[in-house]
Structures are given as structure tokens and as C-alpha cells.
Amino acid sequence: MADFREQRAVVKFCFLLGKSGTETLDMLKTVYKDDAMGKTQVFEWFSCFKNGEMSIDHKPRSGRPSTARTHENVEKIREIIEEDRRRTIEKIVELSGVTWSSVQRILTEDLGMKRVAAKFVPRLLTAEQKQGHVEACCALKEESQNDQNFFSKIITGDETWCYAYDPESKQQSSQWKTSSSSRPKKARRVKSNVKTMLICFFDVRGVVHSEFVPQGQTVNQAFYLEVLKRLRNSLRRKRPDFWQSGDWFFHHDNAPAHTALSVRQFLTKNGMTPLPLARLDVSRSNSNGE
């Protein structure tokens, strides 16, 4: 595309030669073809030159220049965001006194931010809990360095809810369609009220012991003690090498039923002395205890 400033210079040249606006327009169309200036623009410049305004540059347009995106406002909005990253643009406008559009541009262009939805995580941990996890991982790493088979000797236990339906995956619900057919639909499933809790203990070789909690039964310390006894019986049958050597580890979480005094006494009585691992109840087991 031709430079319009160049064409304005041509219009001025033609004006000084005494050409008319129509003649100038014809010459522009001959030279620049479809990129030529329009009739209105040519005659407007002719009018300016007749009035003695010989500059071919546009006059500065009236209007107040934007002064909101200053360094001070950028830092003010940065502090407002760092105080609470969930604040909306409307709230930031109220707190900063800067216009909505300027706040939006400061956030996206000056601060390089964009608003995203928070992702789900199992649990939000405190700084103390995070430090505990680091210490636990360091202790596990040290144990694994001392014993290359350390992780293969761990039996882990946990509970989970089992629902009465088998939810269909996104891939399973997909189907072929043409460009003219409507997109298939399916109702969002709601978790069934019919559910039961499964307690499972497993290691790298598979499941050692599993059982469903009876309907209406609460997993308290008394019930969990009976589960641990059944786990020991399953261990004797399915992991005889662990049972005979006693060289294995027991891992469960910090649920109240797991950390109750009677449960800890049971572990101690049976040689399952907890290792000093913060936030992780990993216990050295001696299966030959009574």
C-alpha cells in the first residue's frame, strides 16, 4: 500500500503547479491505482493549502492524553493485587481510583497478569505441614539409600468410598457425527447415595488385604484394631517372607482412628514401632509379635 504522506506531498506539488483538485485526483489514480487517496481527502488537503496551511502532516488531535499508566499507579495496583489476588477489576478501580480500562491494561500489559481459575488440590497445607513433609521425604530418602529394597518392603493402607454406579468416561461417551448433525449430549452424573467404604492394604506386589466396611459402621479405633488383626492374618498367608523375617514397614495416614492410643499400643506390642517420620505414620513391623 502506498504511503499517504507521500501522496499528500504529491497533492501539494500539484496545488503549487496550479492544478485543480479533479486533475490532481486523476493523476493520483493513474499512478497509485487502487491505493490512491479518495476524492474527499484530496479536496480537504486542497482546502488546507488554499487557507495557507502548507504542512502535509496531520494536526495534533484534541483530547486529554492518557496519564493513568504511570509508574506510581502500576506499583499501587501491584500492591493491591498482592494483598488479595482474588480482587476484581471493579474492586481495584474502587481502591486505586484508576479507570477500568487503565487497570485492565496495567494488569495485562504492564504486570503481565491474567485471571485464571484455581485448580483443585487434595489439601491446602500450612508452612509447618509442608516442612514436615520435606523432613519425611528426606528421612525416606535416607532409608532408601541405606536399603535399596526399602520401598518394596512398605505395606500401605488407605480407605476410599465406592459408589453404586460406574461413571462413564469422556472417551467412552464419544460418538461419530457429521458437520450438520448436533453435538451429542449426556446428563451430568450425581454421585449416588448408595456407597460403601473400602479399606485396602497393598505393596508393590499387589493387594495384601482388603475389606468393605459394613453399612452404618464407623471406622473408629475399635474397628480399626480388628482390621489390623485381619491384616496380620492375611500377611501371614500372602507374604510369608515378610512374616518370617519381620523386615517390612507399615504405612497409614494420620486419621484419628489410626493415631488413637489403643492403636499405637497395638503397634508397639506387635513390634510395629513407628519410625520418627514427621507427618507420615511409617512403622517398622515385626510380625512375630503377639
Secondary structure by P-SEA (a helix, b strand, c coil): cccaaaaaaaaaaaaaacccaaaaaaaaaaacccccccaaaaaaaaaaaaacccccccccccccccccccaaaaaaaaaaaaacccccaaaaaaaccccaaaaaaaaccccbbbbbbbbbccccccaaaaaaaaaaaaaaaaaaaacccccccbbbbbbbbbcccccccccccbbbbccccccccccccccccbbbbbbbbbccccccbbbbccccccccaaaaaaaaaaaaaaaacccaaaaaaccbbbbbccccccccaaaaaaaaaacccccccccccccccccccc
